[in-house]
Amino acid sequence: MPLEADIAAMAKDKNFAAMTVLLSDGTPMTHVMWVHADDEHLLINTEVDRAKFKALQRDPRVTVTVIDRNNPYHYAEVRGRVADSVTGPEARADIDMLSQKYNGNDYPESAIGTERVIVKIAPDRQRIFGA
């Protein structure tokens, strides 16, 4: 199922997302994340050694809620699964693009502990709430 255009637009804007993954014991873990999108996926950038990425490797099910920065009662929820992940120079360039979007400058090299990874989330269910 392709990502709905309105949800992609919210993700491409300077809105934050809450991403929930399942830990090995079944406990949900939620992190506030930078987010963006292509035509088919929500995109999240993290590092390969982070608990959230390890959880997604173990169980690819994920929920991402993108919250409108101008009206927190307007938000989109995407329930889906990890369809792909991308590492290497593309993931490093992607975190710079996100940092430019949210902070106005490149992501500091000193803040990177391990290899960056783009997580591509394919929607199974998607809805927009509020207006």
Beta strands, then each sheet from edge to edge (+ up, - down):
strand 1: 16-22
strand 2: 28-34
strand 3: 36-37
strand 4: 42-47
strand 5: 61-67
strand 6: 75-87
strand 7: 116-129
sheet 1: 2+ 1- 5+ 6- 7+ 4- 3+
end
